[in-house]
Amino acid sequence: MADVHYEIVEHDGGWAYKVGDVFSEPFPTHDQARDAADRAAAEQKVAGETEDIEYQDRAGDWHDEVAQGSDRPETDVTG
């Protein structure tokens, strides 16, 4: 199972949450950024439907897989 880490950081004249190298939109206050990160982290844990998926890899080969809707990441928020 994957782990998704949200970090609250100063960004673009305000505050944002960051996952890896990706920033959210800026928020005026730390508390607003924290609230948004908490909501996003909670949404990551919501189970979806199990469904068949088809995708093409970089080599151009097609693959069929089953995406388990219950396979959700662990999340945390720091900062």
PyMOL Python script that loads the backbone (N, CA, C, O; Angstrom):
from pymol import cmd

cmd.read_pdbstr("""\
ATOM      1  N   MET A   1       0.851  -1.174   0.000  1.00  0.00           N
ATOM      2  CA  MET A   1       0.000   0.000   0.000  1.00  0.00           C
ATOM      3  C   MET A   1       0.898   1.239   0.000  1.00  0.00           C
ATOM      4  O   MET A   1       1.940   1.258   0.656  1.00  0.00           O
ATOM      5  N   ALA A   2       0.506   2.228  -0.708  1.00  0.00           N
ATOM      6  CA  ALA A   2       1.274   3.462  -0.836  1.00  0.00           C
ATOM      7  C   ALA A   2       1.050   4.378   0.370  1.00  0.00           C
ATOM      8  O   ALA A   2       0.031   4.301   1.057  1.00  0.00           O
ATOM      9  N   ASP A   3       2.016   5.228   0.598  1.00  0.00           N
ATOM     10  CA  ASP A   3       1.902   6.275   1.611  1.00  0.00           C
ATOM     11  C   ASP A   3       1.944   7.617   0.896  1.00  0.00           C
ATOM     12  O   ASP A   3       2.798   7.835   0.037  1.00  0.00           O
ATOM     13  N   VAL A   4       1.023   8.523   1.246  1.00  0.00           N
ATOM     14  CA  VAL A   4       0.990   9.857   0.665  1.00  0.00           C
ATOM     15  C   VAL A   4       1.190  10.851   1.805  1.00  0.00           C
ATOM     16  O   VAL A   4       0.414  10.878   2.760  1.00  0.00           O
ATOM     17  N   HIS A   5       2.239  11.668   1.696  1.00  0.00           N
ATOM     18  CA  HIS A   5       2.591  12.611   2.740  1.00  0.00           C
ATOM     19  C   HIS A   5       2.307  14.041   2.275  1.00  0.00           C
ATOM     20  O   HIS A   5       2.825  14.480   1.248  1.00  0.00           O
ATOM     21  N   TYR A   6       1.493  14.754   3.025  1.00  0.00           N
ATOM     22  CA  TYR A   6       1.174  16.151   2.763  1.00  0.00           C
ATOM     23  C   TYR A   6       1.985  16.991   3.742  1.00  0.00           C
ATOM     24  O   TYR A   6       1.999  16.713   4.941  1.00  0.00           O
ATOM     25  N   GLU A   7       2.658  18.019   3.232  1.00  0.00           N
ATOM     26  CA  GLU A   7       3.455  18.892   4.080  1.00  0.00           C
ATOM     27  C   GLU A   7       3.013  20.340   3.875  1.00  0.00           C
ATOM     28  O   GLU A   7       2.874  20.790   2.738  1.00  0.00           O
ATOM     29  N   ILE A   8       2.792  21.068   4.965  1.00  0.00           N
ATOM     30  CA  ILE A   8       2.414  22.479   4.887  1.00  0.00           C
ATOM     31  C   ILE A   8       3.695  23.304   4.796  1.00  0.00           C
ATOM     32  O   ILE A   8       4.588  23.173   5.632  1.00  0.00           O
ATOM     33  N   VAL A   9       3.776  24.158   3.767  1.00  0.00           N
ATOM     34  CA  VAL A   9       4.987  24.957   3.530  1.00  0.00           C
ATOM     35  C   VAL A   9       4.598  26.372   3.101  1.00  0.00           C
ATOM     36  O   VAL A   9       3.496  26.606   2.607  1.00  0.00           O
ATOM     37  N   GLU A  10       5.527  27.307   3.301  1.00  0.00           N
ATOM     38  CA  GLU A  10       5.345  28.650   2.760  1.00  0.00           C
ATOM     39  C   GLU A  10       5.537  28.574   1.256  1.00  0.00           C
ATOM     40  O   GLU A  10       6.467  27.930   0.770  1.00  0.00           O
ATOM     41  N   HIS A  11       4.642  29.242   0.517  1.00  0.00           N
ATOM     42  CA  HIS A  11       4.723  29.142  -0.943  1.00  0.00           C
ATOM     43  C   HIS A  11       3.998  30.323  -1.587  1.00  0.00           C
ATOM     44  O   HIS A  11       2.868  30.646  -1.221  1.00  0.00           O
ATOM     45  N   ASP A  12       4.651  30.948  -2.532  1.00  0.00           N
ATOM     46  CA  ASP A  12       4.041  31.977  -3.388  1.00  0.00           C
ATOM     47  C   ASP A  12       3.347  33.083  -2.583  1.00  0.00           C
ATOM     48  O   ASP A  12       2.234  33.501  -2.905  1.00  0.00           O
ATOM     49  N   GLY A  13       4.019  33.538  -1.546  1.00  0.00           N
ATOM     50  CA  GLY A  13       3.480  34.625  -0.742  1.00  0.00           C
ATOM     51  C   GLY A  13       2.428  34.213   0.270  1.00  0.00           C
ATOM     52  O   GLY A  13       1.791  35.074   0.878  1.00  0.00           O
ATOM     53  N   GLY A  14       2.233  32.928   0.463  1.00  0.00           N
ATOM     54  CA  GLY A  14       1.244  32.430   1.420  1.00  0.00           C
ATOM     55  C   GLY A  14       1.662  31.067   1.915  1.00  0.00           C
ATOM     56  O   GLY A  14       2.843  30.820   2.160  1.00  0.00           O
ATOM     57  N   TRP A  15       0.709  30.196   2.060  1.00  0.00           N
ATOM     58  CA  TRP A  15       0.932  28.833   2.535  1.00  0.00           C
ATOM     59  C   TRP A  15       0.291  27.858   1.561  1.00  0.00           C
ATOM     60  O   TRP A  15      -0.718  28.166   0.926  1.00  0.00           O
ATOM     61  N   ALA A  16       0.886  26.681   1.452  1.00  0.00           N
ATOM     62  CA  ALA A  16       0.361  25.644   0.564  1.00  0.00           C
ATOM     63  C   ALA A  16       0.640  24.291   1.189  1.00  0.00           C
ATOM     64  O   ALA A  16       1.428  24.175   2.128  1.00  0.00           O
ATOM     65  N   TYR A  17      -0.010  23.276   0.660  1.00  0.00           N
ATOM     66  CA  TYR A  17       0.426  21.927   1.008  1.00  0.00           C
ATOM     67  C   TYR A  17       1.157  21.360  -0.186  1.00  0.00           C
ATOM     68  O   TYR A  17       0.899  21.730  -1.332  1.00  0.00           O
ATOM     69  N   LYS A  18       2.064  20.464   0.100  1.00  0.00           N
ATOM     70  CA  LYS A  18       2.952  19.912  -0.910  1.00  0.00           C
ATOM     71  C   LYS A  18       2.929  18.394  -0.792  1.00  0.00           C
ATOM     72  O   LYS A  18       3.003  17.846   0.308  1.00  0.00           O
ATOM     73  N   VAL A  19       2.825  17.722  -1.929  1.00  0.00           N
ATOM     74  CA  VAL A  19       2.932  16.262  -1.993  1.00  0.00           C
ATOM     75  C   VAL A  19       4.062  15.970  -2.968  1.00  0.00           C
ATOM     76  O   VAL A  19       3.939  16.229  -4.165  1.00  0.00           O
ATOM     77  N   GLY A  20       5.155  15.433  -2.459  1.00  0.00           N
ATOM     78  CA  GLY A  20       6.336  15.257  -3.309  1.00  0.00           C
ATOM     79  C   GLY A  20       6.837  16.622  -3.741  1.00  0.00           C
ATOM     80  O   GLY A  20       7.127  17.476  -2.903  1.00  0.00           O
ATOM     81  N   ASP A  21       6.940  16.831  -5.044  1.00  0.00           N
ATOM     82  CA  ASP A  21       7.387  18.119  -5.584  1.00  0.00           C
ATOM     83  C   ASP A  21       6.235  18.983  -6.088  1.00  0.00           C
ATOM     84  O   ASP A  21       6.467  20.000  -6.741  1.00  0.00           O
ATOM     85  N   VAL A  22       5.002  18.592  -5.793  1.00  0.00           N
ATOM     86  CA  VAL A  22       3.822  19.282  -6.313  1.00  0.00           C
ATOM     87  C   VAL A  22       3.172  20.108  -5.213  1.00  0.00           C
ATOM     88  O   VAL A  22       2.904  19.606  -4.122  1.00  0.00           O
ATOM     89  N   PHE A  23       2.919  21.399  -5.516  1.00  0.00           N
ATOM     90  CA  PHE A  23       2.306  22.308  -4.573  1.00  0.00           C
ATOM     91  C   PHE A  23       0.822  22.497  -4.884  1.00  0.00           C
ATOM     92  O   PHE A  23       0.401  22.443  -6.039  1.00  0.00           O
ATOM     93  N   SER A  24       0.047  22.719  -3.831  1.00  0.00           N
ATOM     94  CA  SER A  24      -1.351  23.133  -4.009  1.00  0.00           C
ATOM     95  C   SER A  24      -1.369  24.605  -4.377  1.00  0.00           C
ATOM     96  O   SER A  24      -0.325  25.248  -4.481  1.00  0.00           O
ATOM     97  N   GLU A  25      -2.566  25.128  -4.571  1.00  0.00           N
ATOM     98  CA  GLU A  25      -2.703  26.571  -4.727  1.00  0.00           C
ATOM     99  C   GLU A  25      -2.320  27.224  -3.394  1.00  0.00           C
ATOM    100  O   GLU A  25      -2.413  26.579  -2.350  1.00  0.00           O
ATOM    101  N   PRO A  26      -1.895  28.479  -3.413  1.00  0.00           N
ATOM    102  CA  PRO A  26      -1.548  29.138  -2.151  1.00  0.00           C
ATOM    103  C   PRO A  26      -2.791  29.537  -1.364  1.00  0.00           C
ATOM    104  O   PRO A  26      -3.835  29.854  -1.935  1.00  0.00           O
ATOM    105  N   PHE A  27      -2.656  29.513  -0.055  1.00  0.00           N
ATOM    106  CA  PHE A  27      -3.707  29.946   0.864  1.00  0.00           C
ATOM    107  C   PHE A  27      -3.155  31.105   1.694  1.00  0.00           C
ATOM    108  O   PHE A  27      -1.953  31.158   1.956  1.00  0.00           O
ATOM    109  N   PRO A  28      -4.020  32.031   2.108  1.00  0.00           N
ATOM    110  CA  PRO A  28      -3.537  33.193   2.862  1.00  0.00           C
ATOM    111  C   PRO A  28      -2.924  32.831   4.219  1.00  0.00           C
ATOM    112  O   PRO A  28      -1.988  33.491   4.671  1.00  0.00           O
ATOM    113  N   THR A  29      -3.450  31.781   4.870  1.00  0.00           N
ATOM    114  CA  THR A  29      -2.972  31.433   6.208  1.00  0.00           C
ATOM    115  C   THR A  29      -2.537  29.971   6.288  1.00  0.00           C
ATOM    116  O   THR A  29      -2.945  29.129   5.488  1.00  0.00           O
ATOM    117  N   HIS A  30      -1.702  29.709   7.274  1.00  0.00           N
ATOM    118  CA  HIS A  30      -1.258  28.345   7.546  1.00  0.00           C
ATOM    119  C   HIS A  30      -2.460  27.460   7.874  1.00  0.00           C
ATOM    120  O   HIS A  30      -2.550  26.332   7.390  1.00  0.00           O
ATOM    121  N   ASP A  31      -3.375  27.964   8.687  1.00  0.00           N
ATOM    122  CA  ASP A  31      -4.546  27.169   9.073  1.00  0.00           C
ATOM    123  C   ASP A  31      -5.403  26.780   7.876  1.00  0.00           C
ATOM    124  O   ASP A  31      -5.914  25.661   7.823  1.00  0.00           O
ATOM    125  N   GLN A  32      -5.570  27.683   6.918  1.00  0.00           N
ATOM    126  CA  GLN A  32      -6.355  27.352   5.720  1.00  0.00           C
ATOM    127  C   GLN A  32      -5.654  26.278   4.888  1.00  0.00           C
ATOM    128  O   GLN A  32      -6.304  25.377   4.357  1.00  0.00           O
ATOM    129  N   ALA A  33      -4.346  26.374   4.778  1.00  0.00           N
ATOM    130  CA  ALA A  33      -3.598  25.354   4.041  1.00  0.00           C
ATOM    131  C   ALA A  33      -3.688  24.012   4.756  1.00  0.00           C
ATOM    132  O   ALA A  33      -3.839  22.972   4.114  1.00  0.00           O
ATOM    133  N   ARG A  34      -3.597  24.033   6.074  1.00  0.00           N
ATOM    134  CA  ARG A  34      -3.697  22.795   6.862  1.00  0.00           C
ATOM    135  C   ARG A  34      -5.075  22.167   6.702  1.00  0.00           C
ATOM    136  O   ARG A  34      -5.180  20.954   6.523  1.00  0.00           O
ATOM    137  N   ASP A  35      -6.133  22.972   6.762  1.00  0.00           N
ATOM    138  CA  ASP A  35      -7.495  22.452   6.582  1.00  0.00           C
ATOM    139  C   ASP A  35      -7.650  21.811   5.201  1.00  0.00           C
ATOM    140  O   ASP A  35      -8.243  20.739   5.077  1.00  0.00           O
ATOM    141  N   ALA A  36      -7.120  22.461   4.170  1.00  0.00           N
ATOM    142  CA  ALA A  36      -7.215  21.923   2.809  1.00  0.00           C
ATOM    143  C   ALA A  36      -6.438  20.613   2.696  1.00  0.00           C
ATOM    144  O   ALA A  36      -6.904  19.668   2.058  1.00  0.00           O
ATOM    145  N   ALA A  37      -5.262  20.550   3.309  1.00  0.00           N
ATOM    146  CA  ALA A  37      -4.464  19.326   3.274  1.00  0.00           C
ATOM    147  C   ALA A  37      -5.168  18.199   4.026  1.00  0.00           C
ATOM    148  O   ALA A  37      -5.167  17.054   3.572  1.00  0.00           O
ATOM    149  N   ASP A  38      -5.762  18.514   5.162  1.00  0.00           N
ATOM    150  CA  ASP A  38      -6.506  17.501   5.917  1.00  0.00           C
ATOM    151  C   ASP A  38      -7.662  16.937   5.084  1.00  0.00           C
ATOM    152  O   ASP A  38      -7.903  15.730   5.085  1.00  0.00           O
ATOM    153  N   ARG A  39      -8.381  17.826   4.368  1.00  0.00           N
ATOM    154  CA  ARG A  39      -9.491  17.365   3.506  1.00  0.00           C
ATOM    155  C   ARG A  39      -8.966  16.482   2.372  1.00  0.00           C
ATOM    156  O   ARG A  39      -9.524  15.420   2.096  1.00  0.00           O
ATOM    157  N   ALA A  40      -7.890  16.927   1.718  1.00  0.00           N
ATOM    158  CA  ALA A  40      -7.327  16.150   0.607  1.00  0.00           C
ATOM    159  C   ALA A  40      -6.837  14.788   1.091  1.00  0.00           C
ATOM    160  O   ALA A  40      -7.050  13.778   0.420  1.00  0.00           O
ATOM    161  N   ALA A  41      -6.185  14.755   2.248  1.00  0.00           N
ATOM    162  CA  ALA A  41      -5.689  13.488   2.797  1.00  0.00           C
ATOM    163  C   ALA A  41      -6.844  12.546   3.119  1.00  0.00           C
ATOM    164  O   ALA A  41      -6.758  11.344   2.869  1.00  0.00           O
ATOM    165  N   ALA A  42      -7.918  13.090   3.670  1.00  0.00           N
ATOM    166  CA  ALA A  42      -9.089  12.266   3.991  1.00  0.00           C
ATOM    167  C   ALA A  42      -9.730  11.712   2.721  1.00  0.00           C
ATOM    168  O   ALA A  42     -10.159  10.558   2.700  1.00  0.00           O
ATOM    169  N   GLU A  43      -9.801  12.517   1.668  1.00  0.00           N
ATOM    170  CA  GLU A  43     -10.403  12.071   0.409  1.00  0.00           C
ATOM    171  C   GLU A  43      -9.596  10.944  -0.235  1.00  0.00           C
ATOM    172  O   GLU A  43     -10.164  10.093  -0.918  1.00  0.00           O
ATOM    173  N   GLN A  44      -8.285  10.930  -0.026  1.00  0.00           N
ATOM    174  CA  GLN A  44      -7.448   9.864  -0.579  1.00  0.00           C
ATOM    175  C   GLN A  44      -7.821   8.500  -0.004  1.00  0.00           C
ATOM    176  O   GLN A  44      -7.612   7.473  -0.650  1.00  0.00           O
ATOM    177  N   LYS A  45      -8.372   8.490   1.207  1.00  0.00           N
ATOM    178  CA  LYS A  45      -8.692   7.234   1.889  1.00  0.00           C
ATOM    179  C   LYS A  45     -10.066   6.671   1.522  1.00  0.00           C
ATOM    180  O   LYS A  45     -10.390   5.542   1.892  1.00  0.00           O
ATOM    181  N   VAL A  46     -10.866   7.437   0.807  1.00  0.00           N
ATOM    182  CA  VAL A  46     -12.227   6.998   0.471  1.00  0.00           C
ATOM    183  C   VAL A  46     -12.159   5.931  -0.617  1.00  0.00           C
ATOM    184  O   VAL A  46     -11.575   6.138  -1.681  1.00  0.00           O
ATOM    185  N   ALA A  47     -12.766   4.795  -0.325  1.00  0.00           N
ATOM    186  CA  ALA A  47     -12.771   3.694  -1.289  1.00  0.00           C
ATOM    187  C   ALA A  47     -13.629   4.039  -2.499  1.00  0.00           C
ATOM    188  O   ALA A  47     -14.624   4.754  -2.391  1.00  0.00           O
ATOM    189  N   GLY A  48     -13.233   3.530  -3.623  1.00  0.00           N
ATOM    190  CA  GLY A  48     -13.992   3.700  -4.853  1.00  0.00           C
ATOM    191  C   GLY A  48     -14.513   2.361  -5.325  1.00  0.00           C
ATOM    192  O   GLY A  48     -14.587   1.401  -4.558  1.00  0.00           O
ATOM    193  N   GLU A  49     -14.867   2.307  -6.578  1.00  0.00           N
ATOM    194  CA  GLU A  49     -15.366   1.068  -7.159  1.00  0.00           C
ATOM    195  C   GLU A  49     -14.214   0.283  -7.779  1.00  0.00           C
ATOM    196  O   GLU A  49     -13.275   0.868  -8.318  1.00  0.00           O
ATOM    197  N   THR A  50     -14.291  -1.025  -7.701  1.00  0.00           N
ATOM    198  CA  THR A  50     -13.338  -1.876  -8.401  1.00  0.00           C
ATOM    199  C   THR A  50     -13.720  -1.861  -9.866  1.00  0.00           C
ATOM    200  O   THR A  50     -14.884  -2.057 -10.214  1.00  0.00           O
ATOM    201  N   GLU A  51     -12.729  -1.626 -10.734  1.00  0.00           N
ATOM    202  CA  GLU A  51     -13.029  -1.533 -12.154  1.00  0.00           C
ATOM    203  C   GLU A  51     -11.860  -2.020 -12.998  1.00  0.00           C
ATOM    204  O   GLU A  51     -10.705  -2.002 -12.572  1.00  0.00           O
ATOM    205  N   ASP A  52     -12.193  -2.453 -14.196  1.00  0.00           N
ATOM    206  CA  ASP A  52     -11.171  -2.841 -15.164  1.00  0.00           C
ATOM    207  C   ASP A  52     -10.593  -1.576 -15.781  1.00  0.00           C
ATOM    208  O   ASP A  52     -11.323  -0.641 -16.110  1.00  0.00           O
ATOM    209  N   ILE A  53      -9.270  -1.557 -15.935  1.00  0.00           N
ATOM    210  CA  ILE A  53      -8.624  -0.423 -16.594  1.00  0.00           C
ATOM    211  C   ILE A  53      -7.742  -0.937 -17.725  1.00  0.00           C
ATOM    212  O   ILE A  53      -7.234  -2.057 -17.678  1.00  0.00           O
ATOM    213  N   GLU A  54      -7.576  -0.114 -18.721  1.00  0.00           N
ATOM    214  CA  GLU A  54      -6.710  -0.423 -19.860  1.00  0.00           C
ATOM    215  C   GLU A  54      -5.795   0.781 -20.051  1.00  0.00           C
ATOM    216  O   GLU A  54      -6.251   1.924 -20.057  1.00  0.00           O
ATOM    217  N   TYR A  55      -4.500   0.514 -20.207  1.00  0.00           N
ATOM    218  CA  TYR A  55      -3.574   1.624 -20.413  1.00  0.00           C
ATOM    219  C   TYR A  55      -2.435   1.206 -21.334  1.00  0.00           C
ATOM    220  O   TYR A  55      -2.146   0.023 -21.514  1.00  0.00           O
ATOM    221  N   GLN A  56      -1.806   2.215 -21.906  1.00  0.00           N
ATOM    222  CA  GLN A  56      -0.691   2.007 -22.821  1.00  0.00           C
ATOM    223  C   GLN A  56       0.586   2.468 -22.127  1.00  0.00           C
ATOM    224  O   GLN A  56       0.629   3.570 -21.581  1.00  0.00           O
ATOM    225  N   ASP A  57       1.635   1.628 -22.144  1.00  0.00           N
ATOM    226  CA  ASP A  57       2.883   2.023 -21.505  1.00  0.00           C
ATOM    227  C   ASP A  57       3.757   2.814 -22.471  1.00  0.00           C
ATOM    228  O   ASP A  57       3.379   3.029 -23.623  1.00  0.00           O
ATOM    229  N   ARG A  58       4.924   3.244 -22.003  1.00  0.00           N
ATOM    230  CA  ARG A  58       5.806   4.077 -22.815  1.00  0.00           C
ATOM    231  C   ARG A  58       6.282   3.382 -24.087  1.00  0.00           C
ATOM    232  O   ARG A  58       6.597   4.041 -25.079  1.00  0.00           O
ATOM    233  N   ALA A  59       6.334   2.060 -24.058  1.00  0.00           N
ATOM    234  CA  ALA A  59       6.777   1.298 -25.231  1.00  0.00           C
ATOM    235  C   ALA A  59       5.657   1.126 -26.253  1.00  0.00           C
ATOM    236  O   ALA A  59       5.885   0.602 -27.343  1.00  0.00           O
ATOM    237  N   GLY A  60       4.444   1.567 -25.901  1.00  0.00           N
ATOM    238  CA  GLY A  60       3.318   1.450 -26.815  1.00  0.00           C
ATOM    239  C   GLY A  60       2.514   0.181 -26.638  1.00  0.00           C
ATOM    240  O   GLY A  60       1.583  -0.071 -27.403  1.00  0.00           O
ATOM    241  N   ASP A  61       2.857  -0.631 -25.638  1.00  0.00           N
ATOM    242  CA  ASP A  61       2.131  -1.874 -25.375  1.00  0.00           C
ATOM    243  C   ASP A  61       0.910  -1.589 -24.500  1.00  0.00           C
ATOM    244  O   ASP A  61       0.967  -0.770 -23.582  1.00  0.00           O
ATOM    245  N   TRP A  62      -0.191  -2.275 -24.795  1.00  0.00           N
ATOM    246  CA  TRP A  62      -1.428  -2.104 -24.044  1.00  0.00           C
ATOM    247  C   TRP A  62      -1.526  -3.154 -22.953  1.00  0.00           C
ATOM    248  O   TRP A  62      -1.090  -4.290 -23.134  1.00  0.00           O
ATOM    249  N   HIS A  63      -2.103  -2.768 -21.812  1.00  0.00           N
ATOM    250  CA  HIS A  63      -2.254  -3.653 -20.660  1.00  0.00           C
ATOM    251  C   HIS A  63      -3.668  -3.538 -20.114  1.00  0.00           C
ATOM    252  O   HIS A  63      -4.273  -2.467 -20.145  1.00  0.00           O
ATOM    253  N   ASP A  64      -4.190  -4.658 -19.610  1.00  0.00           N
ATOM    254  CA  ASP A  64      -5.474  -4.705 -18.916  1.00  0.00           C
ATOM    255  C   ASP A  64      -5.209  -5.102 -17.476  1.00  0.00           C
ATOM    256  O   ASP A  64      -4.483  -6.063 -17.218  1.00  0.00           O
ATOM    257  N   GLU A  65      -5.791  -4.374 -16.539  1.00  0.00           N
ATOM    258  CA  GLU A  65      -5.647  -4.673 -15.117  1.00  0.00           C
ATOM    259  C   GLU A  65      -6.963  -4.393 -14.413  1.00  0.00           C
ATOM    260  O   GLU A  65      -7.871  -3.778 -14.974  1.00  0.00           O
ATOM    261  N   VAL A  66      -7.045  -4.853 -13.185  1.00  0.00           N
ATOM    262  CA  VAL A  66      -8.191  -4.552 -12.335  1.00  0.00           C
ATOM    263  C   VAL A  66      -7.706  -3.598 -11.256  1.00  0.00           C
ATOM    264  O   VAL A  66      -6.761  -3.904 -10.529  1.00  0.00           O
ATOM    265  N   ALA A  67      -8.351  -2.443 -11.153  1.00  0.00           N
ATOM    266  CA  ALA A  67      -8.042  -1.470 -10.107  1.00  0.00           C
ATOM    267  C   ALA A  67      -8.990  -1.728  -8.940  1.00  0.00           C
ATOM    268  O   ALA A  67     -10.204  -1.567  -9.068  1.00  0.00           O
ATOM    269  N   GLN A  68      -8.431  -2.127  -7.811  1.00  0.00           N
ATOM    270  CA  GLN A  68      -9.230  -2.417  -6.624  1.00  0.00           C
ATOM    271  C   GLN A  68      -9.635  -1.109  -5.962  1.00  0.00           C
ATOM    272  O   GLN A  68      -8.771  -0.347  -5.529  1.00  0.00           O
ATOM    273  N   GLY A  69     -10.892  -0.842  -5.879  1.00  0.00           N
ATOM    274  CA  GLY A  69     -11.384   0.386  -5.271  1.00  0.00           C
ATOM    275  C   GLY A  69     -11.081   0.488  -3.792  1.00  0.00           C
ATOM    276  O   GLY A  69     -11.114   1.578  -3.220  1.00  0.00           O
ATOM    277  N   SER A  70     -10.787  -0.644  -3.168  1.00  0.00           N
ATOM    278  CA  SER A  70     -10.480  -0.650  -1.740  1.00  0.00           C
ATOM    279  C   SER A  70      -8.988  -0.473  -1.465  1.00  0.00           C
ATOM    280  O   SER A  70      -8.586  -0.390  -0.304  1.00  0.00           O
ATOM    281  N   ASP A  71      -8.160  -0.414  -2.507  1.00  0.00           N
ATOM    282  CA  ASP A  71      -6.712  -0.282  -2.360  1.00  0.00           C
ATOM    283  C   ASP A  71      -6.356   1.199  -2.235  1.00  0.00           C
ATOM    284  O   ASP A  71      -5.976   1.837  -3.217  1.00  0.00           O
ATOM    285  N   ARG A  72      -6.481   1.737  -1.031  1.00  0.00           N
ATOM    286  CA  ARG A  72      -6.278   3.164  -0.784  1.00  0.00           C
ATOM    287  C   ARG A  72      -4.980   3.390  -0.014  1.00  0.00           C
ATOM    288  O   ARG A  72      -4.571   2.527   0.762  1.00  0.00           O
ATOM    289  N   PRO A  73      -4.334   4.518  -0.210  1.00  0.00           N
ATOM    290  CA  PRO A  73      -3.077   4.789   0.477  1.00  0.00           C
ATOM    291  C   PRO A  73      -3.281   5.220   1.931  1.00  0.00           C
ATOM    292  O   PRO A  73      -4.367   5.641   2.327  1.00  0.00           O
ATOM    293  N   GLU A  74      -2.220   5.105   2.700  1.00  0.00           N
ATOM    294  CA  GLU A  74      -2.162   5.719   4.023  1.00  0.00           C
ATOM    295  C   GLU A  74      -1.754   7.163   3.796  1.00  0.00           C
ATOM    296  O   GLU A  74      -0.933   7.435   2.920  1.00  0.00           O
ATOM    297  N   THR A  75      -2.306   8.097   4.564  1.00  0.00           N
ATOM    298  CA  THR A  75      -1.972   9.509   4.390  1.00  0.00           C
ATOM    299  C   THR A  75      -1.616  10.131   5.732  1.00  0.00           C
ATOM    300  O   THR A  75      -2.045   9.657   6.785  1.00  0.00           O
ATOM    301  N   ASP A  76      -0.821  11.203   5.679  1.00  0.00           N
ATOM    302  CA  ASP A  76      -0.560  11.999   6.866  1.00  0.00           C
ATOM    303  C   ASP A  76      -0.265  13.434   6.437  1.00  0.00           C
ATOM    304  O   ASP A  76       0.114  13.699   5.296  1.00  0.00           O
ATOM    305  N   VAL A  77      -0.450  14.345   7.383  1.00  0.00           N
ATOM    306  CA  VAL A  77      -0.212  15.772   7.139  1.00  0.00           C
ATOM    307  C   VAL A  77       0.747  16.259   8.225  1.00  0.00           C
ATOM    308  O   VAL A  77       0.538  16.015   9.414  1.00  0.00           O
ATOM    309  N   THR A  78       1.813  16.959   7.788  1.00  0.00           N
ATOM    310  CA  THR A  78       2.755  17.543   8.737  1.00  0.00           C
ATOM    311  C   THR A  78       2.911  19.024   8.452  1.00  0.00           C
ATOM    312  O   THR A  78       2.662  19.491   7.341  1.00  0.00           O
ATOM    313  N   GLY A  79       3.328  19.748   9.475  1.00  0.00           N
ATOM    314  CA  GLY A  79       3.605  21.173   9.298  1.00  0.00           C
ATOM    315  C   GLY A  79       2.505  22.071   9.785  1.00  0.00           C
ATOM    316  O   GLY A  79       2.619  23.294   9.692  1.00  0.00           O
TER     317      GLY A  79
END
""", "prot")
cmd.dss("prot")
cmd.show_as("cartoon", "prot")
cmd.util.cbc("prot")
cmd.orient("prot")
